[in-house]
């Protein structure tokens, strides 16, 4: 039977799971490969497997499952509140596991009577970062989880950011904790202490979402005699990556800052409630007997033996009870980095184009700028992350505000007549880089993080009678228009919006976002250093909804002067969690092997996997005129933005 690993990503809108068959070499000696085995072709031959062997090819996803849920209703309309019931996560995890077990006929290890060809050999959990899950001594949630997007704790965040600005070590502490925003965990803890002291006084453990899911999978809520007797001996664990988003873990010192924890809660309860930090290849425990029955891995009423020995040197028990290890898990950004192969400093970084934009990549050194989150990764390095609040949402606003049914439409209220981003992109592609000197400052979402200009707002600058005239004279796009050959929606109907400036403004907005993202990348380079141990990616792995726009792809490459590649797998966090589980189990086997083979690192394991990429690789233009126009446009953008909002920079 063949080993399969399940990765589960517990997100904000739902839970996604992937059953992954590792690359064949993953159980052998570490590969000397220096970069992931990227494949840009989805056929079996692209990973060195004959078409007739497709059923047995390794390094592929066998099946996937998902379950959705939502935020709890904010009936009192409390500003900044975003909460979720942790029980919804557990129900979703149970659902996706049951689906994968059923669909693939998965069997547990050490099950010789099973006719299944696939064995579930390990599970990895990815979770939304920063969430606060408060548990009592029975590991039961005391209140709904406050999520990463919950910003009720603004005052508490401000207190933490200023808590260590005095005293002999003021400079050091200021650099370390100025990054703690309201969405981080520690401000939520202080908010609870101030606003719900009766809840806080009952807290035994303060977990992150993935920590809690791991804990429940290990059986702390199981309804059998063994679980009732031993559940209090199972303690929560976390990893360095997810802990680095808690706002109380110092990834440089690789420990919790007990001074900060005790400043937040002088009683010491907070410091004592924090989960144990595991190393990247550690096993946090094993899937409980009750969970195996619940998801269909085991039938019957057999009594569970001791099953949660996280330090076991073997993946199978000496008894007849099968053991399914659970890896340490991590935060979603950390697991996403694993899932796209972003594990080595100096090779690649991830650019995510969503409602907000994020850039993160592996570095050997922590960032020094407070505008970059000093996260740790899931391999033992650092994962500096910059977030810009204004990204694809800006283009959505331009589409809604400057485009309408326009010329050639029969009904302005008909949804079919509404302008699409594909059509808007066709209009934008009629105009040259630099937009005739028009600059769009894209700060439409309050609280811009990178740069730290929380009160910045959007603006359109540089309008003249001349460039407005050029906009209005732009020819109507048609299917034959040369500039549109490589733009999404090339077959869209030939029409234009009633506002003649709409296409130009759409392009100006796209350029403004691109300049903002390029400056965030530059900020990360400065914060982490450009030398051999800094942040120095030579390519960007672009994900998110905005990554599908061909005009934007080329624009990003041209402005950032960086090669772009596009991972095919959208559920990269779940895939990364599966990678982590496979690596952790492989090393347990290596430690127990009579040959005492050298352990494989997380980085080495990921580099052995087959990570599919789209065929297209976008490289920066060599056209000198285009390079000059974008350089001038970026300089104008920086000049305008700094004059208007630069006094807010920290």
KELUMTI-92533 format. One record per residue (C-alpha): residue number from 1; x, y, z. Coordinates in steps of 0.05 Angstrom, whole numbers, plus 32768, in hexadecimal, padded with zeros to 4 digits. Each point is the difference from the previous one (the first is absolute). Example, Ala and Ser with C-alpha at 12.3 -4.5 7.8 and 13.67 -1.06 7.14 Angstrom:
BEGIN
    n     x     y     z
    1  80F6  7FA6  809C
    2  801B  8045  7FF3
//
This chain:
BEGIN
    n     x     y     z
    1  8000  8000  8000
    2  8016  8047  7FF2
    3  8009  8038  8033
    4  7FD2  803C  7FF9
    5  8002  8040  8029
    6  7FC6  802F  800C
    7  8009  804B  8006
    8  7FC7  8029  801D
    9  7FFB  804C  7FFD
   10  7FD0  801C  8034
   11  7FEF  8044  7FE3
   12  7FD0  8039  800D
   13  7FCA  7FED  7FCE
   14  800A  7FB6  8001
   15  802E  7FC4  8006
   16  8023  7FE0  7FC5
   17  8024  7FBD  8000
   18  802E  7FDD  7FCF
   19  8016  7FB7  7FFE
   20  8047  7FFF  7FE5
   21  802B  7FC8  7FE5
   22  8048  8015  800C
   23  8037  7FFF  7FCC
   24  801F  7FBB  7FFD
   25  8044  801A  8017
   26  7FE3  801F  8040
   27  800C  7FC1  8028
   28  8047  7FF8  7FE7
   29  8040  8025  800D
   30  7FF9  804C  7FFD
   31  8003  801D  7FBB
   32  8037  802F  7FEB
   33  7FCE  8028  7FD8
   34  800B  804B  8009
   35  7FBA  8015  7FEC
   36  7FBA  7FE1  7FFF
   37  7FEF  7FD0  7FC8
   38  7FD3  8032  7FDE
   39  7FD5  7FE4  7FC8
   40  7FDB  802C  7FCE
   41  7FDC  7FC7  7FDE
   42  7FC6  7FDB  8020
   43  800A  7FC0  7FD8
   44  801F  7FC4  8023
   45  803E  8004  7FD5
   46  8010  8043  801F
   47  8015  7FDE  8040
   48  8026  7FC8  7FDF
   49  7FC8  7FCC  8002
   50  7FE8  7FD8  7FC5
   51  7FB7  800B  7FEE
   52  7FF3  7FB6  800C
   53  8017  8009  8048
   54  7FD3  803B  800F
   55  7FDB  7FDA  8037
   56  8041  7FF6  8025
   57  8024  8042  7FF5
   58  801A  8023  803D
   59  8004  8049  8012
   60  7FB7  800E  7FF2
   61  7FBE  8012  8021
   62  7FD1  7FC4  8003
   63  7FC2  8022  801A
   64  7FE6  803E  8022
   65  7FC6  8013  802C
   66  7FE4  8040  801F
   67  7FCC  8019  8031
   68  7FE7  8047  800B
   69  7FEB  8029  803C
   70  7FFA  804A  800F
   71  800E  8034  8035
   72  7FD1  8005  803B
   73  7FCB  8036  7FF7
   74  8014  8043  801D
   75  7FBB  800F  801A
   76  8016  803B  802A
   77  8026  801F  7FC5
   78  803F  8006  8029
   79  8035  8023  7FD7
   80  803B  7FD3  7FEE
   81  7FE3  7FBF  801B
   82  800B  7FC0  7FD8
   83  7FF5  7FBF  8026
   84  7FF6  7FB7  7FF0
   85  7FE9  7FC1  8026
   86  803C  7FD0  8005
   87  7FCE  7FC7  7FFF
   88  7FF2  8012  7FB7
   89  8049  7FF3  7FF0
   90  7FFD  7FBC  8021
   91  7FC0  7FEC  7FDC
   92  8020  8016  7FBE
   93  8040  7FD9  800D
   94  7FD8  7FC2  8011
   95  7FD8  8009  7FC0
   96  803C  8007  7FD1
   97  8025  7FC6  8020
   98  7FC3  7FD3  7FF9
   99  7FF9  8014  7FB7
  100  8048  7FF1  7FEF
  101  8001  7FBE  8026
  102  7FC0  7FEA  7FDC
  103  8013  8019  7FBB
  104  8045  7FDF  8001
  105  7FF0  7FC5  802C
  106  8038  8014  802E
  107  8018  7FCE  8034
  108  8028  800D  8040
  109  8047  7FE6  8006
  110  800B  7FB9  801A
  111  7FBE  7FE9  7FE2
  112  8012  7FBF  7FDB
  113  7FB8  7FEC  7FF5
  114  7FF1  803E  7FD8
  115  7FFA  7FFB  7FB5
  116  800D  804B  7FF6
  117  803D  8013  7FD7
  118  8008  8042  8027
  119  8015  8008  8048
  120  7FF4  8040  8027
  121  8045  8009  801E
  122  7FFC  8047  801C
  123  7FD9  8040  8006
  124  8016  8049  7FFF
  125  7FD7  803D  8015
  126  8005  8047  7FE5
  127  7FD8  8035  8023
  128  7FEC  8049  7FF9
  129  8033  8029  8026
  130  7FF8  802D  803D
  131  7FBD  7FE3  8019
  132  7FF5  7FFC  804C
  133  7FE2  7FBF  801A
  134  7FF8  8001  804B
  135  7FF8  7FBB  8022
  136  7FEF  7FEA  8046
  137  8023  7FC7  8025
  138  7FD6  7FCD  7FD9
  139  8017  801D  7FBE
  140  7FBC  801D  7FF2
  141  7FF8  8045  7FDF
  142  7FEA  8035  8031
  143  7FE7  8031  7FCB
  144  7FFF  8006  7FB4
  145  8044  8007  7FDF
  146  8014  8047  7FEE
  147  801E  7FFD  7FBA
  148  8039  8021  7FDC
  149  7FD0  8033  7FE2
  150  7FE3  8012  8044
  151  801B  8045  8011
  152  7FDA  8011  8040
  153  8043  8002  8023
  154  801A  8040  7FE1
  155  800D  8021  8043
  156  8021  7FC2  801A
  157  802D  7FFC  7FC3
  158  8015  8048  800A
  159  8011  7FF0  8049
  160  802B  7FC4  7FEC
  161  8023  8028  7FCA
  162  8012  8035  8033
  163  800A  7FD3  803D
  164  804B  7FF8  7FF7
  165  8014  8045  7FE7
  166  801F  8014  8041
  167  8039  7FE4  802B
  168  8046  7FE9  7FF0
  169  7FEA  7FCF  7FCA
  170  7FCE  802F  7FDF
  171  801F  7FFF  7FBB
  172  8004  7FB4  7FFD
  173  7FB9  7FF6  8019
  174  7FE4  8035  7FD2
  175  801B  7FDD  7FC3
  176  7FE5  7FBE  8018
  177  7FB8  8012  8010
  178  7FEC  803B  7FD5
  179  7FE6  7FCE  7FCD
  180  7FC8  7FE7  802E
  181  7FC0  8017  7FDF
  182  7FB9  7FF9  801B
  183  7FF6  7FC0  7FD8
  184  8039  7FDC  8025
  185  7FEF  7FD2  803B
  186  8020  8024  803B
  187  7FD5  8040  7FF9
  188  7FC3  7FD3  8000
  189  8017  7FE1  8041
  190  8008  8044  8020
  191  7FBB  8013  7FE6
  192  7FE3  7FC2  8021
  193  8022  8010  8042
  194  7FE3  8046  7FFF
  195  7FBB  7FF1  7FE5
  196  7FF0  7FB8  8015
  197  8027  7FF3  8041
  198  7FCF  7FCA  8014
  199  8013  7FD9  7FC1
  200  804A  800D  8007
  201  8002  7FE7  8048
  202  7FEA  7FBB  7FE7
  203  8034  7FFB  7FC9
  204  8032  7FC7  8003
  205  8019  8002  7FB8
  206  8005  8036  7FCB
  207  8005  7FDF  7FBC
  208  8003  8013  7FB7
  209  7FCD  7FE0  7FD1
  210  802F  7FCA  7FE5
  211  8017  7FF0  8047
  212  7FB8  7FF3  8015
  213  7FF0  7FD3  7FC5
  214  803F  7FD7  800E
  215  7FEB  7FFA  8049
  216  7FBB  7FE6  7FEF
  217  801A  7FCF  7FCB
  218  802B  7FE2  8037
  219  7FC2  7FEE  8028
  220  7FF6  8032  8038
  221  7FB5  8001  7FF3
  222  7FF7  7FB6  7FF2
  223  7FC8  7FDC  8024
  224  8023  7FC0  8017
  225  801E  7FE9  8041
  226  8048  800A  7FEB
  227  7FF4  8046  7FE7
  228  7FDB  8015  803E
  229  8038  7FE5  802B
  230  803B  801B  7FD9
  231  7FE9  803E  7FDA
  232  801B  802E  8036
  233  8047  7FE6  7FF2
  234  7FFD  8019  7FB8
  235  8019  8047  7FFA
  236  7FF9  8031  7FC6
  237  803A  8008  7FD0
  238  800F  8031  7FC9
  239  803A  800F  7FD1
  240  8030  8039  7FF9
  241  7FDE  801B  7FC1
  242  7FB9  8007  801A
  243  801A  8017  8045
  244  8025  8039  7FDE
  245  7FBC  801F  7FEF
  246  7FE8  7FFE  8048
  247  8022  8042  8012
  248  8023  7FE1  803C
  249  8032  7FD1  7FE0
  250  8046  8017  7FEE
  251  8018  7FD8  7FC3
  252  8046  801C  8006
  253  8009  7FE6  8047
  254  7FD3  7FC5  7FEF
  255  7FD6  8007  803F
  256  7FC3  8022  801C
  257  800E  8045  801D
  258  7FE9  7FF2  8047
  259  800F  8049  8012
  260  7FCB  8017  7FCF
  261  7FCF  7FC8  8013
  262  8006  8014  804A
  263  7FF9  804A  7FEF
  264  7FBE  7FEE  7FDD
  265  7FEA  7FD3  8039
  266  8027  800C  8041
  267  7FDE  7FC3  8020
  268  802B  7FD3  7FD3
  269  7FC4  7FDC  7FE4
  270  800F  8015  7FB8
  271  8048  7FE9  8003
  272  7FEB  7FBC  801C
  273  7FC9  7FF7  7FCC
  274  802D  8001  7FC3
  275  8009  7FC0  7FD7
  276  8041  7FDA  7FFC
  277  802A  8013  7FC3
  278  8012  7FC5  7FD3
  279  8036  7FFB  7FCC
  280  7FED  7FFC  7FB6
  281  8007  7FB4  7FFB
  282  7FE0  7FEF  8043
  283  7FC2  7FD6  8009
  284  7FCD  8021  802F
  285  7FDA  7FBF  800D
  286  7FD6  7FCC  7FDD
  287  7FBA  7FFD  7FE6
  288  7FD4  7FE4  8037
  289  7FDB  7FBE  7FFE
  290  7FBD  8023  8003
  291  8011  802C  7FC4
  292  8016  7FC4  7FD8
  293  7FBC  7FE1  800C
  294  7FDB  8041  7FF2
  295  8020  800A  7FBB
  296  7FFB  7FB7  7FEB
  297  8047  7FE8  8009
  298  7FEE  7FCD  8035
  299  7FC1  7FD7  800B
  300  7FE9  7FDE  803F
  301  8002  800F  804A
  302  8048  7FF2  8011
  303  801A  8024  803C
  304  8036  8033  7FF3
  305  8045  7FF5  8020
  306  8030  8038  8010
  307  8003  8025  7FBE
  308  801D  8045  8008
  309  804A  7FF5  800A
  310  801B  803B  7FD8
  311  8048  7FED  800D
  312  7FF9  7FB9  7FE7
  313  8039  7FE9  7FD4
  314  7FD3  7FD8  7FD3
  315  7FC2  800F  7FD8
  316  7FE0  7FBF  8013
  317  7FEE  7FE8  8045
  318  801A  7FBF  801D
  319  7FB7  7FEC  800B
  320  7FCD  7FF4  7FCA
  321  7FE8  8047  8005
  322  8014  8028  7FC1
  323  8024  8042  8008
  324  7FF3  803C  7FD3
  325  8030  8038  8012
  326  7FEB  8049  7FFF
  327  8038  8030  7FEE
  328  800D  8041  8025
  329  7FD6  8029  7FCF
  330  8008  804A  7FF4
  331  7FDE  8040  7FE9
  332  7FE1  8006  7FBB
  333  8035  802E  7FE4
  334  8037  7FD1  8018
  335  7FDE  7FC3  7FE3
  336  7FF1  8026  7FBF
  337  804A  800E  7FF9
  338  800D  7FB5  8006
  339  7FC9  7FF1  7FCD
  340  801E  802B  7FCA
  341  8048  7FEC  800E
  342  8016  8041  801F
  343  8031  7FE3  8033
  344  8045  801C  7FEE
  345  801B  8046  800B
  346  8012  8021  7FBF
  347  7FD6  7FD6  7FD1
  348  7FB8  8016  8002
  349  7FCB  8028  8024
  350  7FB4  7FFC  7FFE
  351  7FD6  803A  7FE8
  352  7FB6  7FF8  800F
  353  7FCF  802D  7FDB
  354  7FBF  8000  8025
  355  7FD4  8035  801F
  356  803F  8011  8026
  357  8046  7FEF  7FE6
  358  8036  7FDA  8025
  359  8049  7FF3  7FF0
  360  8027  7FCD  8028
  361  803F  7FD8  7FF6
  362  8035  7FDA  8025
  363  803A  8025  8020
  364  803A  7FEA  802B
  365  7FFB  8040  8028
  366  7FC5  8022  8023
  367  7FE6  8043  7FE5
  368  8013  8040  8023
  369  7FC7  802C  7FE7
  370  7FBF  8001  8027
  371  7FD8  8004  7FBF
  372  8014  7FB8  7FF2
  373  7FE4  7FC8  802C
  374  803A  7FD9  801E
  375  7FE1  7FBB  7FF7
  376  8024  7FBE  8003
  377  7FF6  7FCC  7FCA
  378  7FF1  7FB6  8007
  379  8048  7FEA  7FF0
  380  8028  8024  8036
  381  800E  8041  7FDB
  382  7FDB  8042  7FFE
  383  7FC3  8012  7FD5
  384  7FFD  804C  7FFE
  385  7FBC  8017  7FE7
  386  7FE8  8043  7FE6
  387  7FB6  800E  7FF8
  388  7FE0  8037  7FD7
  389  7FB7  800C  800F
  390  7FEE  801A  7FBA
  391  8005  7FCE  7FC8
  392  7FCB  7FE0  7FD3
  393  7FCA  8024  8027
  394  8019  8041  7FE1
  395  7FF3  7FE5  7FBA
  396  7FBB  7FEA  8016
  397  7FF2  8047  8019
  398  8017  801F  7FBE
  399  7FD5  7FCF  7FD9
  400  7FC3  8011  802A
  401  800B  804C  8000
  402  801B  8011  7FBB
  403  7FE3  7FCC  7FD2
  404  7FB5  7FF8  7FF3
  405  7FD3  7FDE  7FCD
  406  8017  8035  7FCF
  407  7FFB  8005  7FB5
  408  7FE1  7FC5  7FDD
  409  7FDB  7FE5  803E
  410  7FB6  7FF3  8001
  411  7FF3  8001  804A
  412  802C  8020  8035
  413  7FE1  7FD6  8037
  414  800C  7FBE  7FDC
  415  8039  7FDA  8023
  416  8014  7FE2  7FBE
  417  8010  8046  7FE7
  418  802D  8012  803A
  419  8049  800B  7FF0
  420  8030  7FC8  8011
  421  8049  8004  8014
  422  8011  7FDE  7FBE
  423  7FDE  8038  7FD9
  424  801F  8035  802C
  425  8044  7FE1  7FF4
  426  7FF5  8004  7FB5
  427  7FF2  804A  8007
  428  803C  800A  802D
  429  802E  7FDD  7FCF
  430  7FF3  8037  7FCC
  431  8029  8030  802A
  432  804C  8001  800A
  433  8028  7FF4  8040
  434  8001  803F  802A
  435  7FB9  8014  7FED
  436  8016  8042  7FE0
  437  8017  8019  8044
  438  7FC1  7FEF  8027
  439  800D  7FE2  8045
  440  7FCE  7FD8  8028
  441  800F  7FFA  804B
  442  7FDC  7FBF  8012
  443  7FF5  8009  804B
  444  7FB5  7FF3  7FFE
  445  8000  7FCF  803B
  446  800B  8021  8044
  447  803C  7FEC  802A
  448  8036  7FF8  7FCC
  449  8038  7FD6  801D
  450  8039  8003  7FCE
  451  8012  8038  8006
  452  7FE3  800D  8044
  453  7FD0  8037  7FEA
  454  7FC0  7FEF  8024
  455  7FDC  8041  7FED
  456  8015  8000  7FB6
  457  7FC9  8006  7FCC
  458  7FFA  7FF7  7FB5
  459  800E  8038  7FCE
  460  8005  800B  7FB5
  461  8037  8031  7FEF
  462  8020  801E  7FC3
  463  7FC2  800D  7FD7
  464  8008  8031  7FC6
  465  7FD6  8014  7FC5
  466  8032  7FDD  7FD4
  467  8000  7FBC  8021
  468  7FB5  8001  800A
  469  7FFA  800D  7FB5
  470  802D  7FC5  7FF2
  471  7FD4  7FD4  802B
  472  7FC1  8015  7FDC
  473  8020  7FF3  7FBB
  474  8014  7FB8  8010
  475  7FE3  7FD3  7FCB
  476  7FC9  7FCF  8010
  477  801E  7FBB  800F
  478  7FEF  7FC9  7FCF
  479  8012  7FB7  7FFA
  480  8035  8014  7FCC
  481  8022  8035  802B
  482  8049  7FEE  8004
  483  800A  8018  8048
  484  7FCB  7FCF  8018
  485  801D  7FC1  7FE3
  486  8019  7FE7  8044
  487  7FCB  801F  802C
  488  7FCA  7FD9  8023
  489  7FBC  8004  7FDF
  490  8019  800B  7FB9
  491  7FBD  7FE9  7FE5
  492  7FD7  8032  8029
  493  7FCD  8028  7FD8
  494  801B  8042  7FE2
  495  7FE3  8037  802C
  496  801A  8037  802C
  497  7FE8  8021  8040
  498  7FDA  8042  7FFF
  499  803A  801F  8028
  500  8039  8009  7FCE
  501  8032  8002  8039
  502  7FEC  7FBC  801C
  503  8034  7FD5  7FDC
  504  8039  802F  800F
  505  7FEC  8005  8049
  506  7FFC  7FB4  8005
  507  8047  7FFC  7FE6
  508  8017  8038  802E
  509  7FE2  7FDB  803B
  510  8022  7FC0  7FEB
  511  8042  8024  7FFB
  512  7FF6  8022  8043
  513  7FF5  7FBC  8022
  514  803C  7FE4  7FDC
  515  802C  803A  8019
  516  7FE5  7FF4  8046
  517  8011  7FB6  7FFC
  518  8045  800F  7FE3
  519  800F  8030  8039
  520  7FEA  7FCA  8032
  521  8031  7FD0  7FE0
  522  8036  8035  8005
  523  7FEE  800B  8049
  524  800A  7FB6  800D
  525  8043  8001  7FDD
  526  8017  803A  802C
  527  7FE2  7FE2  803F
  528  8022  7FBD  7FF7
  529  803F  8015  7FDD
  530  8016  7FF6  7FB8
  531  803E  7FD7  8010
  532  8008  7FB5  8001
  533  7FD4  7FF6  803D
  534  7FC9  8030  7FED
  535  7FC0  8002  7FD7
  536  8016  7FF9  7FB8
  537  7FCE  7FD9  7FD5
  538  800F  7FF8  7FB7
  539  7FB9  7FEE  7FEF
  540  7FBA  800D  801B
  541  7FCD  7FC8  8006
  542  7FBF  8025  7FF3
  543  7FBE  7FE6  801C
  544  7FBB  801D  800C
  545  7FC7  8018  7FD4
  546  8028  803A  7FE3
  547  8036  7FD1  7FE6
  548  7FD3  7FEB  7FC6
  549  8002  8045  7FDE
  550  8034  7FFD  7FC7
  551  8009  804C  7FFC
  552  800E  8003  804B
  553  802F  7FC5  7FFD
  554  802D  8024  7FCF
  555  7FFA  8042  8025
  556  8016  7FDF  8041
  557  803C  7FE0  7FDF
  558  8014  8040  7FDD
  559  7FFC  802C  803E
  560  801E  7FCF  8032
  561  8034  7FE9  7FCD
  562  7FF4  7FBA  8018
  563  7FEB  7FBF  7FDD
  564  7FB9  7FE9  8010
  565  7FE8  7FB8  8005
  566  7FBA  7FE7  800F
  567  7FF2  7FC2  802B
  568  7FC6  7FD7  7FE8
  569  7FE9  7FE8  8044
  570  7FD2  8032  8020
  571  7FFC  7FDC  8043
  572  804A  800A  800E
  573  7FF8  8003  804C
  574  7FDF  7FBB  8002
  575  8035  7FE4  7FD2
  576  8037  801D  802B
  577  7FE1  7FE0  803E
  578  8001  7FBD  7FDC
  579  804A  800C  7FEF
  580  800E  800E  8049
  581  7FDE  7FC0  8017
  582  8027  7FD7  7FCC
  583  8042  801D  8016
  584  7FF2  7FF6  804A
  585  7FED  7FB7  7FF7
  586  803A  7FF3  7FD1
  587  802F  8017  8037
  588  7FE0  7FD5  8035
  589  800D  7FC5  7FD2
  590  8047  8016  7FF3
  591  800E  8005  804B
  592  7FE6  7FB9  800B
  593  8023  7FE3  7FC3
  594  8037  7FCF  8011
  595  802C  8023  7FCD
  596  7FF8  8041  8026
  597  7FF9  8029  7FC0
  598  800B  804B  8005
  599  7FC0  8026  800E
  600  7FE3  8028  7FC6
  601  7FF1  8049  800F
  602  7FBD  801F  7FF2
  603  8020  8029  7FC9
  604  801E  7FC2  7FDF
  605  7FBE  7FDB  8003
  606  7FDA  8038  7FDF
  607  8034  8008  7FCA
  608  7FF5  7FB7  7FED
  609  7FB6  800A  7FF2
  610  7FE1  800E  7FBC
  611  7FE1  8045  8002
  612  7FD9  800F  7FC1
  613  8006  8044  7FE0
  614  7FDC  8020  7FC6
  615  8024  7FFD  7FBD
  616  8007  804B  7FFD
  617  803D  8021  801F
  618  7FFC  804C  7FFF
  619  8043  8024  7FFC
  620  800E  804A  8004
  621  8000  8026  7FBE
  622  8041  8015  7FE0
  623  7FDF  8039  7FDB
  624  8024  803F  8018
  625  7FC5  802E  7FF4
  626  7FD2  7FD5  802B
  627  8034  7FFB  8037
  628  8008  804C  8000
  629  7FB5  800E  8001
  630  7FF6  7FD3  803C
  631  803C  801C  8024
  632  7FE6  8047  7FF7
  633  7FBA  7FEA  8014
  634  801A  7FE0  8040
  635  8028  803E  8011
  636  7FC2  802C  7FF7
  637  7FD8  7FD0  802B
  638  8034  8003  8038
  639  8005  804C  7FFC
  640  7FB5  800C  8004
  641  7FF5  7FCC  8036
  642  8039  8018  802C
  643  7FEA  8049  7FFB
  644  7FB9  7FEE  8014
  645  800A  7FCA  8034
  646  804B  7FFA  800E
  647  7FFB  8021  8044
  648  7FDA  7FC2  8018
  649  803A  7FD1  7FF0
  650  801D  7FDC  803C
//
